[in-house]
Amino acid sequence: AVFAGLQEYVEAVSFQYFIKTRSLISVEDINKQLIFTVEDREETTNTTSNCNDKQPHTWSLKVTPVDYLLGVADLTGELMRLCISSVGNGDIDTPFELSQFLRQIYDGFTFIGNTGPYEVSKKLYTLKQSLAKVENACYTLKVRGSEIPKHMLADVFSTKTELIDQEEGLS
């Protein structure tokens, strides 16, 4: 349960970081956020010292490289949803930006291939589906974007996404 929670944390933090910076947060930066310092009060029997001396204690949690990769793989689903919702809001530039970003992530995962943990290869399939949906949205915007009124683009993409899911047995 802890590992799944860490992956969800990586997904959330990396999504927030992407929205702010349009880049991917590193595992080192995530681990820096998981260092906590707590000041505890220790009672001392020495009457000359202050009875309320504070001793700092540091607690940290480490995200492993595998949990980081699995969290980034989950991030791609959020980015795919961001792409589709941005089209529905009339934002035509974001899908192309997300397509490039997702392609870079996918290319990075293909370098790992089947040499990584089993969970990585499982999530690679979902990542590929998210990338295909974003690239399909970009294709539709480029080829048919001028034919479809902006307020109807979201309907077109949601219908196409449902068809892709049905073809691959997801719904």
N, C-alpha and C positions, 0 to 999 in steps of 0.2 A: 504494500500500500504506500510505503514511503517513496519508492521509486516512481510510481505513477504520479504521486503528488508533486515530486520534483520536476517531472516532465511537464506537468500542467503549469507549474510555476515558470519554467523556462519558456513555454509557449506564451504565457501572459506577459512576461517581462520583455520578451523579444518582440512581441506585437506592439506593445507600448513604445519600445525603443524605435521600431521601424516607423511608426506614425510620426514620432518626433524628428528622427534623423534621416529617414529613408535609407537605412543601412542595417546590417545585422550586428547585434551585440555579441561580444566575445564571451566565452566561458569564464575567462579571467574576470571580466567586469561583473558578471553575474555572481561569481563567488565572492567578490569584494562586497557586494550588497548583503551577503549572508554572514557577516561578522557582527556580532552583537556584544556590547560591553554593558555589564550590570554592576552597579556599585552596591556591595553588601556592607552592612554595619556589623562590625565585630566588637563584642564586649571584651575588654581587657581587664585583667585583675590589677594591673599597675595603676596605682592611685595618682601618679604624677602625669600620666598621659591622658589624653582626652578619651572619654568613655565612648564616644561616637566616631571613632576612626573608621574611615571608609576604605575598603579594599576593592579595587576593580577586578572583576572576573570577566574573561572573554570567552564567548561561546561562538562557535562557527559551524556552518553546515557546508559541505562540499558537494557541488554538482559534478558528477563524473562525466568524462567525455561521451560515454554512451547515452546517459540521460540527457545531455545537451543535444546530441544529434537527434534523439527521439523527440525532444521538445521542439526542435527546429522543424522536424518533419511534420509535427502537428500544426506548427505555425502556418504551413502552406495552405491548409484548409481555411484558416482565418483570412489569409490574404486573397484566396479565391472568392470568399464571400464579400470581402471588401471590394474586389473588382466588380462583381455583379451589382452590388448596391451602388457603387459610384456611377455605373452606367445608368442605373435607374434615376440617379440624381442629376443626370445630364453632364457628368464629368467624363469627358472623352479621353483625357490625357492619362489618367491614373491606370486604366487597364494596360496600356502599352508599357508604362513604367513597371507595373507589377509583373507583366509577362517577362521582361528582361530579368528582373530580380529572381523570379521563380525558376527561370531557365538556369541562372547561375547556381542556385541551390541544387537543382536537379543534377546539373553537371558535376557538382561536388559530391553528391551522393553516388553517382555512377562510378566515380573513382574508387569508392569503397567497395561497391558491388557486392558480391557474395562472400567477400573476405571478412566482413564485419559480423556483428552478432545477428542472430536470426530475426530479432525484432526490427532491425534496420531494414532488412530486405523486405519484410512485411509492409513496413510503412512506405517503402519506396514505391510500391504499387499505388497507394493512395496519393502520394505526392505526384506521381505521373498523371493520375486522373485530374487532380487540381490544376496542374499545368495545362493539360489538354483543354479543360473548360475555359481557362483564361485565354489561351491562344485562340480557341474558337470564338470567344467574345471579340478579341482583337481582329480576327479575320472578318467577322460579320460587320464590325464597325468600319473597317477599311473598305470592304467590297460593297456592303449594302447600307452603310451608315447614312449616306445621303438620301437613300430611298425611304428610310423608316423615320417617321417623326420622333424627336427625342423623347417625348412622353410615352412612346410605345416601346422603346428599346428594352426596358426592364421586362416587359411581358415576353418579348422575343427570346431573351436570354434565359428566363426561367423555364420556358417551354423547351428550349434546346437542352438545358441542363437535365430536365426530367427525362427527355428522350435518351440522352447519353447514359444516365443512371439505369434506365430500363434495359438498354442494350447490354449493359455489363452486369445485369442482375442485381443491382443495388436496391431497387425499390419494388 
